Amino acid sequence: MYKIISVAIISVFSMPAVHAAQWSLSGSVDPSLEYDDNIFMRDTNKIGDYHSRMSPTLSAAYNLENMNVSFNTGYVVDRYDESSELNTENPFWRFNTQYQTQRSSWGLGVSYQERTSRSLAADNTGDFETNSINTSETIAPSFSYQLTERDVLGVRGSYVKQESSTVDFSDSKSRSLTTSWTHKFTERLNGGVALTVSNNKSTGLASSSDDDTYNLSLTSQYEMSEIWSINGSVGIRQLDSEQKDAANVTSNGSTTGSSLNVNVSYKKDVDTASIGVSRSISPSIDGGVNEIDKFSINWSRDLSDVLSTSIRASIQQTSSARVNSSDKRENISVSPAINLKLSPDASIALTYRYRQQKESVNDTRVSSNAVMLTFNYNWDGFSVSR
């Protein structure tokens, strides 16, 4: 991965500067303090704790008329008052570049990130007790070509390598390739078709799996008016799985289902809102493959030039995509907030968060309440043009 990003950087900066170039350096730091009355999402022996977080980030960018390059790096530092075993310092970096010609666009994204597996629990295993660290490395190239005035062809791929710091979770390697065609029917309506083929290989302490996924979907983007828009996709998918246990016994299976991702957006004056509905499948860090049904709603309003309020809510149901099972997990999250803008570069936010998790396999329903105070500061840094 480091060779790839080195070659990309050298290629970018060795190009002749035909147009004026701009360099910029900026940063941000978002310290927060939170109290959660059930940090491990337990139904008994609940533990409440204070949690502080800081994420200092440094960003560098290089821009030409037809090319953009950016690099972000930083740390996410978590500290707990009583549960010190959860204290972590997780680094990350991201490199992105895009080059455009009159009819084509080339892109490349490369990233490295360490995260706590607890932060992935709602979309993965539902395990909020673990102190495992998930490390991911990603390479994501893309290409699009303007075939005609109304038609665009696209190809994008990705390679993701994930490793867990504890043996209770699996290591995995995922590859995916998506090809798409988009047609502009009117000034407000675009539509097309996309085909995605992906493979995920997972290796755990007692088992391994090899999953192939095929997804064919119709896509559309429609601007209903100046304040309403809708975009999304609907399709069919197939999952072919091969699993091996500790005795090297192989089992095979295949399932079919639907895929869905629809988002409706609204923006007028001081109000901004969106509603999303989706159904997708995703590899889990425990070696399984999840099917996730999700409904989400977001709304914000500017109360004045410096004061705003918002609310985010979602309900999600997770089950196994490999077999038809009655074992399901339901996660609910509701988070209202109020934000005060102190200056063009700084703001402070007060947020309340309610979480609930219901698991049918254990017949449990757990919840937590959290209050968080966050200070946001963005450093404009400096820029140089030549």
C-alpha positions as a printed NumPy array, in Angstrom:
array([[  0.   ,   0.   ,   0.   ],
       [  2.79 ,   2.439,   0.853],
       [  4.387,   1.799,  -2.573],
       [  1.083,   2.605,  -4.282],
       [  0.579,   5.9  ,  -2.483],
       [  4.247,   6.854,  -3.021],
       [  3.954,   6.25 ,  -6.776],
       [  0.682,   8.246,  -6.864],
       [  2.231,  11.222,  -5.064],
       [  5.355,  11.208,  -7.258],
       [  3.219,  10.99 , -10.419],
       [  1.031,  13.885,  -9.304],
       [  3.796,  16.29 ,  -8.353],
       [  5.987,  15.455, -11.359],
       [  3.29 ,  16.618, -13.776],
       [  3.983,  19.92 , -15.542],
       [  2.24 ,  22.879, -13.93 ],
       [  0.336,  24.141, -16.956],
       [ -2.226,  25.918, -14.768],
       [ -1.829,  27.851, -11.528],
       [ -1.522,  25.492,  -8.594],
       [ -2.636,  26.052,  -5.02 ],
       [ -1.208,  24.406,  -1.911],
       [ -3.071,  24.523,   1.388],
       [ -2.608,  23.263,   4.921],
       [ -5.392,  23.145,   7.515],
       [ -6.414,  21.261,  10.615],
       [ -9.169,  20.524,  13.084],
       [ -9.591,  19.311,  16.632],
       [-12.904,  18.178,  18.12 ],
       [-12.577,  17.425,  21.848],
       [-15.698,  16.01 ,  23.487],
       [-16.847,  14.886,  26.942],
       [-19.616,  12.318,  27.322],
       [-21.408,  10.505,  30.108],
       [-23.083,   7.188,  29.154],
       [-25.147,   5.322,  31.748],
       [-24.584,   1.9  ,  30.078],
       [-21.341,   1.918,  28.094],
       [-21.314,  -1.865,  27.536],
       [-25.025,  -2.078,  26.576],
       [-25.774,  -4.7  ,  29.25 ],
       [-29.175,  -5.805,  30.517],
       [-27.706,  -6.484,  33.991],
       [-24.694,  -5.109,  35.884],
       [-24.854,  -1.856,  33.951],
       [-21.825,   0.422,  34.129],
       [-21.946,   4.171,  33.564],
       [-18.773,   6.098,  32.818],
       [-17.34 ,   9.397,  31.633],
       [-15.703,   9.266,  28.208],
       [-13.535,  11.938,  26.623],
       [-12.42 ,  11.947,  22.999],
       [-10.095,  14.083,  20.918],
       [ -9.387,  13.777,  17.198],
       [ -6.626,  16.154,  16.042],
       [ -6.445,  16.112,  12.241],
       [ -4.015,  17.721,   9.799],
       [ -5.031,  18.165,   6.15 ],
       [ -2.896,  19.06 ,   3.127],
       [ -4.216,  19.744,  -0.38 ],
       [ -2.833,  20.465,  -3.846],
       [ -5.231,  21.776,  -6.489],
       [ -4.942,  22.441, -10.198],
       [ -7.692,  23.395, -12.607],
       [ -8.244,  19.748, -13.562],
       [ -6.722,  17.888, -10.632],
       [ -7.211,  17.653,  -6.857],
       [ -4.98 ,  15.917,  -4.327],
       [ -5.597,  15.704,  -0.577],
       [ -3.98 ,  13.978,   2.384],
       [ -5.466,  13.801,   5.895],
       [ -3.891,  12.268,   8.958],
       [ -4.543,  12.248,  12.671],
       [ -5.384,  10.317,  15.807],
       [ -8.569,   9.418,  17.654],
       [ -7.776,   9.408,  21.374],
       [-10.34 ,   7.866,  23.757],
       [-10.156,   8.034,  27.543],
       [-12.548,   6.542,  30.118],
       [-12.694,   7.542,  33.766],
       [-13.35 ,   4.097,  35.307],
       [-13.06 ,   1.615,  32.401],
       [ -9.403,   2.305,  31.616],
       [ -9.126,  -0.946,  29.615],
       [-11.032,   0.873,  26.851],
       [ -8.458,   3.68 ,  26.543],
       [ -7.053,   3.817,  23.   ],
       [ -5.038,   5.977,  20.587],
       [ -5.982,   5.044,  17.033],
       [ -4.168,   6.593,  14.043],
       [ -5.615,   7.131,  10.567],
       [ -4.632,   8.625,   7.225],
       [ -6.377,   9.099,   3.886],
       [ -5.007,   9.981,   0.468],
       [ -7.314,  10.99 ,  -2.397],
       [ -6.636,  12.256,  -5.882],
       [ -8.803,  12.996,  -8.906],
       [ -7.765,  13.939, -12.429],
       [-10.218,  15.175, -15.062],
       [-10.082,  15.617, -18.795],
       [-12.813,  16.872, -21.106],
       [-14.533,  13.461, -21.262],
       [-13.026,  11.329, -18.488],
       [-12.333,  11.339, -14.768],
       [ -9.76 ,   9.249, -12.885],
       [ -9.711,   8.785,  -9.131],
       [ -7.763,   6.955,  -6.46 ],
       [ -8.362,   6.657,  -2.737],
       [ -5.955,   4.987,  -0.308],
       [ -6.488,   4.864,   3.444],
       [ -5.361,   3.302,   6.704],
       [ -7.495,   3.34 ,   9.838],
       [ -7.546,   1.809,  13.298],
       [-10.895,   1.741,  15.1  ],
       [-12.34 ,   0.143,  18.192],
       [-14.556,  -2.823,  17.328],
       [-17.092,  -1.379,  19.799],
       [-17.621,   1.547,  17.408],
       [-18.597,  -0.964,  14.684],
       [-20.856,  -3.071,  16.917],
       [-24.244,  -1.872,  15.646],
       [-23.39 ,  -2.772,  12.018],
       [-21.421,  -5.916,  12.832],
       [-21.696,  -8.211,  15.841],
       [-23.705,  -6.189,  18.361],
       [-20.863,  -6.76 ,  20.871],
       [-20.259,  -3.585,  22.895],
       [-18.139,  -5.415,  25.498],
       [-15.038,  -6.075,  23.388],
       [-11.847,  -4.038,  23.58 ],
       [-10.575,  -5.352,  20.215],
       [ -9.032,  -2.969,  17.669],
       [ -9.985,  -3.279,  14.004],
       [ -7.316,  -2.247,  11.483],
       [ -8.334,  -1.61 ,   7.868],
       [ -6.327,  -0.801,   4.731],
       [ -8.234,   0.323,   1.645],
       [ -7.389,   0.969,  -2.005],
       [-10.227,   2.324,  -4.195],
       [ -9.581,   3.323,  -7.846],
       [-12.327,   4.737, -10.096],
       [-12.839,   5.813, -13.698],
       [-15.715,   7.407, -15.611],
       [-16.079,   8.3  , -19.282],
       [-18.527,  10.683, -20.985],
       [-19.662,   8.477, -23.856],
       [-22.168,  10.999, -25.254],
       [-23.748,  14.215, -24.046],
       [-26.25 ,  12.128, -22.098],
       [-24.414,   8.877, -21.32 ],
       [-21.672,   8.154, -18.787],
       [-19.868,   4.847, -18.237],
       [-18.202,   4.182, -14.892],
       [-15.932,   1.612, -13.266],
       [-14.845,   1.573,  -9.648],
       [-13.092,  -1.016,  -7.564],
       [-11.908,  -1.554,  -4.027],
       [ -9.605,  -3.753,  -2.   ],
       [-10.026,  -3.827,   1.781],
       [ -7.854,  -5.729,   4.229],
       [ -9.068,  -5.94 ,   7.824],
       [ -7.342,  -7.378,  10.884],
       [ -8.526,  -7.687,  14.487],
       [ -6.292,  -7.436,  17.533],
       [ -8.086, -10.289,  19.349],
       [ -8.802, -13.879,  18.295],
       [-12.558, -13.637,  18.907],
       [-12.892, -11.784,  15.571],
       [-11.782, -12.755,  12.061],
       [ -9.302, -11.237,   9.618],
       [-10.598, -10.64 ,   6.107],
       [ -9.744,  -9.499,   2.585],
       [-12.477,  -8.032,   0.365],
       [-12.445,  -7.16 ,  -3.329],
       [-15.23 ,  -5.542,  -5.326],
       [-15.777,  -4.221,  -8.844],
       [-18.725,  -2.096,  -9.979],
       [-19.554,  -1.141, -13.559],
       [-22.303,   1.36 , -14.303],
       [-24.095,   3.196, -17.073],
       [-26.01 ,   6.429, -16.46 ],
       [-28.298,   8.195, -18.947],
       [-29.565,  11.757, -18.62 ],
       [-33.232,  11.605, -19.655],
       [-34.105,  15.215, -18.79 ],
       [-32.504,  18.117, -16.963],
       [-33.957,  16.735, -13.74 ],
       [-33.931,  12.971, -14.265],
       [-30.978,  10.594, -14.557],
       [-31.23 ,   6.821, -14.597],
       [-29.097,   3.794, -15.256],
       [-27.953,   0.338, -14.278],
       [-25.072,  -0.945, -12.107],
       [-23.51 ,  -4.38 , -11.666],
       [-21.356,  -5.181,  -8.635],
       [-19.278,  -8.326,  -8.144],
       [-17.462,  -8.802,  -4.842],
       [-15.537, -11.447,  -2.914],
       [-14.766, -11.624,   0.802],
       [-12.371, -14.145,   2.347],
       [-12.461, -14.393,   6.133],
       [-10.189, -16.391,   8.441],
       [-10.878, -16.941,  12.126],
       [ -9.531, -19.068,  14.946],
       [-11.858, -22.033,  14.284],
       [-13.321, -21.416,  10.833],
       [-12.879, -19.707,   7.48 ],
       [-15.255, -18.545,   4.755],
       [-15.249, -17.504,   1.118],
       [-18.244, -15.404,  -0.018],
       [-19.085, -14.219,  -3.543],
       [-21.768, -11.571,  -3.998],
       [-23.462, -10.442,  -7.223],
       [-25.755,  -7.416,  -7.3  ],
       [-27.654,  -5.965, -10.289],
       [-29.552,  -2.731,  -9.67 ],
       [-31.371,   0.092, -11.391],
       [-30.286,   3.579, -10.331],
       [-32.012,   6.942, -10.531],
       [-31.595,  10.589,  -9.487],
       [-34.567,  12.94 ,  -9.752],
       [-34.826,  16.613,  -8.768],
       [-38.547,  16.95 ,  -8.093],
       [-38.267,  20.692,  -7.411],
       [-35.813,  23.26 ,  -6.134],
       [-36.298,  21.985,  -2.586],
       [-37.006,  18.247,  -3.084],
       [-34.794,  15.576,  -4.618],
       [-34.708,  11.781,  -4.585],
       [-31.975,   9.353,  -5.538],
       [-31.521,   5.659,  -5.072],
       [-31.226,   2.164,  -6.426],
       [-33.224,  -1.058,  -6.335],
       [-32.015,  -4.454,  -7.421],
       [-31.474,  -8.143,  -6.831],
       [-28.496,  -9.906,  -5.296],
       [-27.085, -13.403,  -4.903],
       [-24.69 , -14.669,  -2.227],
       [-22.648, -17.845,  -2.734],
       [-20.828, -19.038,   0.394],
       [-18.248, -21.656,   1.247],
       [-17.395, -22.303,   4.905],
       [-14.787, -24.522,   6.556],
       [-14.786, -25.479,  10.238],
       [-11.863, -26.439,  12.495],
       [-12.014, -30.039,  11.203],
       [-11.689, -28.721,   7.609],
       [-15.244, -29.83 ,   6.793],
       [-16.657, -27.72 ,   3.969],
       [-20.255, -26.565,   3.617],
       [-21.686, -24.597,   0.711],
       [-24.782, -22.46 ,   0.4  ],
       [-26.471, -19.9  ,  -1.807],
       [-29.123, -17.275,  -1.06 ],
       [-30.889, -14.621,  -3.127],
       [-32.581, -11.43 ,  -2.087],
       [-33.189,  -7.784,  -2.886],
       [-31.091,  -4.643,  -2.517],
       [-32.402,  -1.149,  -1.886],
       [-30.991,   2.308,  -1.202],
       [-33.337,   5.288,  -1.482],
       [-32.772,   8.783,  -0.071],
       [-35.2  ,  11.729,  -0.172],
       [-33.744,  15.182,   0.562],
       [-35.409,  18.495,   1.433],
       [-33.813,  21.933,   1.75 ],
       [-35.615,  25.255,   2.088],
       [-34.569,  28.436,   3.85 ],
       [-33.594,  27.41 ,   7.397],
       [-34.636,  23.739,   7.205],
       [-32.703,  20.727,   5.884],
       [-34.017,  17.17 ,   6.088],
       [-33.523,  13.709,   4.614],
       [-35.142,  10.284,   4.851],
       [-33.33 ,   7.098,   3.886],
       [-34.384,   3.489,   3.411],
       [-31.901,   0.74 ,   2.592],
       [-31.337,  -2.998,   2.433],
       [-27.779,  -4.244,   1.953],
       [-25.443,  -7.088,   2.824],
       [-22.06 ,  -6.583,   4.435],
       [-19.258,  -8.822,   5.753],
       [-19.054,  -8.882,   9.541],
       [-15.862,  -8.875,  11.591],
       [-16.946, -12.167,  13.206],
       [-16.674, -13.948,   9.828],
       [-20.379, -13.83 ,   8.971],
       [-22.308, -11.877,   6.352],
       [-25.06 ,  -9.565,   7.574],
       [-28.206,  -8.426,   5.823],
       [-29.083,  -4.975,   7.138],
       [-32.452,  -3.226,   6.778],
       [-32.299,   0.406,   7.853],
       [-34.6  ,   3.424,   8.072],
       [-33.089,   6.796,   8.998],
       [-34.249,  10.392,   9.289],
       [-32.22 ,  13.589,   9.747],
       [-33.483,  17.132,  10.281],
       [-31.808,  20.433,  11.126],
       [-32.983,  24.035,  11.476],
       [-31.095,  27.325,  11.75 ],
       [-32.693,  29.171,  14.672],
       [-30.492,  32.223,  14.125],
       [-27.195,  33.158,  12.509],
       [-25.281,  31.409,  15.3  ],
       [-27.737,  28.891,  16.78 ],
       [-29.066,  25.689,  15.18 ],
       [-30.747,  22.485,  16.254],
       [-30.913,  19.004,  14.739],
       [-32.123,  15.471,  15.301],
       [-30.892,  12.177,  13.875],
       [-32.782,   8.914,  14.277],
       [-32.503,   5.422,  12.838],
       [-33.895,   1.943,  13.267],
       [-31.93 ,  -1.006,  11.932],
       [-32.564,  -4.738,  11.738],
       [-29.632,  -7.127,  11.222],
       [-29.792, -10.822,  10.349],
       [-27.619, -13.446,   8.644],
       [-27.518, -13.237,   4.851],
       [-26.241, -16.813,   4.51 ],
       [-29.228, -18.67 ,   5.966],
       [-32.904, -17.999,   6.561],
       [-32.922, -17.518,  10.325],
       [-35.297, -16.087,  12.886],
       [-32.317, -14.725,  14.859],
       [-32.433, -10.979,  14.376],
       [-30.968,  -7.939,  16.075],
       [-32.678,  -4.558,  16.203],
       [-30.821,  -1.314,  16.911],
       [-32.527,   2.026,  17.537],
       [-30.737,   5.352,  17.87 ],
       [-32.173,   8.833,  18.523],
       [-29.895,  11.833,  18.894],
       [-31.126,  15.457,  19.2  ],
       [-28.554,  18.251,  19.417],
       [-28.191,  21.995,  19.682],
       [-25.21 ,  23.821,  18.173],
       [-23.828,  27.284,  18.939],
       [-21.449,  28.952,  16.485],
       [-18.837,  30.871,  18.476],
       [-16.853,  32.153,  15.492],
       [-16.333,  31.271,  11.812],
       [-13.836,  28.601,  12.969],
       [-15.324,  27.371,  16.248],
       [-18.601,  25.979,  17.572],
       [-19.915,  24.057,  20.553],
       [-22.619,  21.367,  20.53 ],
       [-24.71 ,  19.703,  23.234],
       [-26.05 ,  16.279,  22.225],
       [-28.276,  13.661,  23.823],
       [-28.206,  10.094,  22.509],
       [-30.567,   7.213,  23.202],
       [-29.592,   3.712,  22.035],
       [-31.518,   0.461,  22.21 ],
       [-30.532,  -3.04 ,  21.124],
       [-32.899,  -5.993,  21.02 ],
       [-31.632,  -9.505,  20.269],
       [-34.087, -12.306,  19.558],
       [-31.531, -15.09 ,  20.087],
       [-30.956, -14.021,  23.71 ],
       [-34.414, -12.503,  24.204],
       [-32.804,  -9.323,  25.56 ],
       [-33.587,  -5.627,  25.235],
       [-30.936,  -3.189,  26.459],
       [-30.64 ,   0.58 ,  26.243],
       [-28.378,   3.459,  27.176],
       [-28.631,   7.227,  27.613],
       [-25.721,   9.563,  26.93 ],
       [-25.109,  13.315,  27.091],
       [-22.162,  14.774,  25.167],
       [-20.568,  18.214,  24.951],
       [-18.383,  18.768,  21.869],
       [-16.136,  21.678,  20.937],
       [-15.353,  21.967,  17.214],
       [-12.412,  24.018,  15.988],
       [-11.228,  24.242,  12.371],
       [ -7.855,  25.821,  11.706],
       [ -7.816,  27.532,   8.318],
       [ -4.04 ,  27.216,   8.132],
       [ -2.533,  28.826,   5.061],
       [ -2.458,  28.481,   1.283],
       [  0.114,  29.273,  -1.383],
       [ -0.561,  29.83 ,  -5.076],
       [  1.916,  29.693,  -7.907]])
